[in-house]
């Protein structure tokens, strides 16, 4: 029989509940892997000390962070391209010369499943150490049926090795592989008729993604992928409007997409489409920083239309080799002018919404106990300072997985 979940009690903590910071010090009781009680500390009923584990007082409690857009599984690295960009080459120029995504494809195809797992574990461990309890991991560096499924299996195995929830996304329509360089539609047929059915049948994918861009796939081709995903019962999302405006976000919204990601070139029509569909706008400041982009996403328009904004690392070998989620909070504020409250909501409640997860990303009675306690005086401090080491306690599914306050004793 598995051991029962412990009863855990915090008192006098400042709560950011996924949407706002609560105005008074709170008490939180976790029982059975769920949040059993959330109330002002002064209103906490008397509790038998022998029946609970006292987790201490003070600090800031947030939902466990949700990193809703990553590419953690890959072979090799692209440090040489980092240097080339600094010498003046653009992201598109590198891709058109056979670099970019395709260079990672070559390394990923050459790696075994175990080698990919070993390489990805430290990346995921870095996210976990910075407060992540849920992470989405995309395929997209295999671009054959066997290699895409290999990546998805690794992503599932990662969630078995570390205390974190992994959500997997098939991104077969990420780039055109060299063997299909003269047959783009033929490759889309492969994605629609072989990759999606196989991933769905094996239970390896929770959603399907596309890269709708001039250097990748057209809106018409992406729409074929969306239709195939729907046929196999999978939700969709899109890399859209990152380098130009092809209308990919609006197209994704019409297909009920969970999220449209990047969206620097999103226009008012696209913003309205996201609002009408309830599609999350996922902002990726790490890629914006690394690629030294200048076109800002339309944050003011998203606010006006009430579009929920998620924030994610986009952790990947090329355009965002950044594996520190709390850094994204700061970058979302300094680069995109989000408020600290918006940024933290973007990596908690809205990140969970972008993954269609209703029972995590917020602190409320009855929800899953995925929680972080930080050595901070307010939630704003988490976005204000780029400061590793503030995570005091991390709770995943009601279990303590990190407890620095206990270690200090």
N, C-alpha and C positions, 0 to 999 in steps of 0.2 A: 504494500500500500504506500502511495506517495505521502510524504510528510505534509501535514496541514499548513496552509499559509499562516504566518505569524500575524498577530494583531499588533499594529504599529500606531503610535500616537505622537503627534507633534503639537506643541503649544506655542502661542505667541509668535507665529510666523506671518510674514507679509505674503499675501497670496496674489499672484497674477493668474487668473483663472482661465486664460486662453484668449480673453477679450479685453480685460481691464484689470487694474490693480485694486483689490478690495480695500475699503477705507479704514478698517480696524484690524488689529491683530487677531488671527484666527487659530482655531484648533482643527486638526485633521486626524481622523481615525480611519485606518485601513484595516479591512478584515476580509478574508476569503478572496484576496486578490483585487478587491474593489474598494472604492472610497465609500466607507460606511457612514461617516459623519463629517460634516463641514459646518462649523458654526463659530461665532465670536468666542474667543478663549474664555471670556467671563461667563458665557452661557453654557459651557461644557458641563454636562451632568457628571456627578461623582463617578469615578471609575476605579474598580479594584486594581491596585497597582500590580498585583500578582498575575492579572489576566492580560496585561498588555506590556509591550516593550517600549519604554520611553525613549523616543528618538531625539529629545532635546528641545530647545527653545530658540527662537530668533532665526534670522536669515530670511531669504526670499525663496518661496516655493513656487515653481512653475510646473506646468505639464512637462513630461519628457519631451525633448525636442523631436520634431518630425522633419527629416530631410527628404523632401518629396521629389527630388530630381537628382539622381547620381548615375555615373557610369563607372562603378567601382571595379568591375571585372574587366581586365585587359592585360595584354602582354606588352612588354617593352616599356619605353618612355619616349617622349618627344622633346628632350632637352635641346637637341640641335635646332628644332624649329623655333623654340623660344629665342635662341640666339639669332636666328634668321629674321624673325619679326623685329627684333631690336635693331637689325641692320637695314630695315626698311621694307621687307617683304610683307604683303598682306596675307590674312587668313585665306582669302579666296585664291590668291596666286600660289600659295603653298599647296593648297588642295588640288588645283588644276595641274600642278607639276608632279602629281603622284604622291605627295606627302599628305599631311593632315590625317584624316580618318583612315585612309587606305594604308598608311604606314603602320598604324596600330592594328589594322586588319591582318597584315602579314605576320606580325608578331603574335597575335592572338591565335591565328590558325595554327601556327607552329608549336604552340604551347599545349601541354596535356591538361586535362581537367584538374589534376592534382597540382600542377605547377601554377595554374591560374588561381586556384584556391589559396595556395601558399602566398602568392603575391598580393592577393586582395585582403587577406586577414589583417595585416598591419594598417591598411587604409581604413577598414571598418573599425578596427580597435581605436583609431584616432577619433573617429566620430563618436563612438561610444564613450570614450573618456571625456569628451566635451559635451556630454549630456543627451546624445541622441538615443531614443528608445525605439523609434520606427524609421526605417530607411527604405526608399524605393531604389531598386537597382535595375538598370536597363541592359539589354543585350545590344547588338548593333555593331560589334567589331568582328563578327564571324562572317556574315553575309553568304553563308551556305546553310542548308538545312541542318547538317550535322553540327556545324560550329555555333550556330545560334542556339540550338538546344543545349550544347555543351555549356555555353555561358549561362543560360538560365538554370541549369542544374547546379552550377557553382554558386549562383546567387542564392538558391534555396539552401545549399549546404552551409553557406555562411551563417544563415540564421540558426542553424543547428549547433554551430561552434561557439557563438557568442550570445550573451543575453540581450538580444535585440530582435525586433519584428522586421522581417524582410518582405517587401512587396515587390513582385517582379513584373517587368514590362518588356514585351517583345518589340524591339526596334529594328526589325529587318529592313525597313525602308529608311535607312540611315545614310547610306551612300551607295553609289553604283559600283559593284565589284568589277575588277578589270576584265574578267571573262565575259562580262555582259556590256562592255563599253560601247558596242554598236547595237545593243538591243535592250534599251531601257524598259520598254513595255514587257519584254520577255522576263526581265528580272521581277517586275511587279507581279507578273503571273506566278512566279515562283513563291513570292511572299504570300500572295493571296491563296494559292491553291495547294501549297505544301507546308510552308512555315506556320501559318496561322492554324490550319487544322491540326498539325502535329503538336504544336505547343498547347493548344486547347485540350486535345485528347489526353495528353500526358499530365495535365494539370500544372504546367510549368509557368504559365503566364497569367497574371491578373488583369492585364490591359495590353493594348497595342498602341504604339507610338509611330509617328512619321516625322521626317524632316522635310517640311514644305519650303523649298528655297531654290533659287536659280542654280546653285551648285549641287542640288540634290534632286528633289522630285517635284513635279508640277501639281497644282491643285487637283487636276483631273485624275492623276495617278494616285494621289493621296486619298481621293474620294473612293477609289476602288478598294484601297486597303481598309478604309473605314467600313465599307459595306461588307467585306469579308469578315472583319472582326465581329460586327453585329450578328452576322449569320452564325457565328460560333459562340455567341453569348459573351463576348469580351467588350468591355468599355474601351473608349479611345481617348487619346490626347495627342498633342502636336507640338513639335518645335516649329514655331511660326514667327514670321516678321522679325527675324534676328538680323538679317543683312539687307532686306528689302521688303516691300509690301506687296505680297502676292495674294492677299486675302485668305491666307491659310487659317488664321485664327477664327474668322467668321465662318469658314467652311467647317472647321472642327466643331464650332458651337452648334451649327445646324445639325450635326450628327450627335449632339448630346455629350460633347467631350467633357471629361473631368477637368481638364486644364489645357490652357494654351501657354506655352513657355517661351521665355526670352522676350518677345513682343516689343522690342525697341522701336520698330517701325509701324506699330499698330496705329490705325487712324480712328476717327470718331465712329465710322461705320462699324469697324471691328469691335470697338469698345461697347457699342450698343448691342451688338450680337452676343458678346459675352454676358452682358447684364441680363438680356432676355432669356438666355439659356441657363443661367446660373453656373456658368463655367468659371473656374478659378483662373486668375492671371498669375502665373508663377514667374517671379522676377529673379534673375540670376546675376547678382552683382559681381561674382567672382569672374565670370566670363567677360563681363563688361570691362572690368579692371585689367585682366590679363591681355585682352585683345586691344586695349587702349581705345575703346570705342568712344564716340562723341554723341551719338544719337541716343537721347534718354528715353526710356519708356514713358508713356503718357500717364504718369501717376495722377496728376490733377483730374484728368478725364475719367480715370478709373474710380477715383473717389466720388466724383459727381454722380456717376452712374451706379454707385454702390457695388462695384465688382470686387469680390474678395481677392486680396492679394496675398499670395504665398511667397516665401523666401526659401531658397535652397542653395546648396553649395555648387551644384553641377559638377561635382568632383569627377575629373576625367584627366587623361594624360596630355591633352593638348591645350584646350581653351580655358580650363579652370583646374589646374593641378593644385587645388587647395582643399584641405581636409580638416578645416576648423570651423564648425558651424557658427560659433559665437562671433567669429570674425565677420561672417555674413550679416549679422545684426548691425554691426558698426558700418559696414560698407553700404547696406541698404539705406541707412540714415545719411551718411556723408556723400554718397554718390547719387542716390535717387531721391533724397530729401523725404524719406518716410520718417514719421515720428517713431521714437523708441517703442511706443505702444503698438503701432502698426507693424513694426519689424518683428517684435516678439510674437504677436498674433500670427504673423506670417510663417513662423517656424513652429507653431503649436496648432491652434484651432484651424487655421486656413490651410496649413500643410496637410493636416489630417483630412480636411475636406477634399483636397486635390487628389487624395488616394481613396476616397469614398469610404473612409473609416469613421464611423459614428461614435465609437465608444472610447476613443482616446483623443489626445490633443487639447483636452479641457479638464478642469478640476471642478467636479460636481458630484453630488452623491449618486451612487449607482454606477458610475463610469469606472473603466479599468484603471487600476492604480499604477500608472506610468508617470513617475514624478521625479523632479530634481529639486534639491535644496542647495542654494548658493550662498556663499559668504558675501553678502551684499546688503545694503540698507534699503534699496529700492529696486524695482524691476528695471528702471531706466539705466541703472549702472551696468547692466549686462550688455547694453548696446553702446553705452558711452565709452567704456574702456575695453581695449583689446588686451586681455589679461588672463593667461592660462592659470589653472590651479584654483579657480574659485568654486568648483563643484565640491560640495561637502558630502552630499548623499545622493545616490541614484537608486530609484526603485523601478523595477521592471516587473509588470504583472503581479504586483504585490510583494515581490521579494527584493530585499536589499542586495544590490550588486556592487555597491561602492559606498563605503562609510568612513570617510576620513576622520570624522570626529571620534569614532571608536578607535581608529588606529592611533590617534594622538594620545589616548589614555594608556 
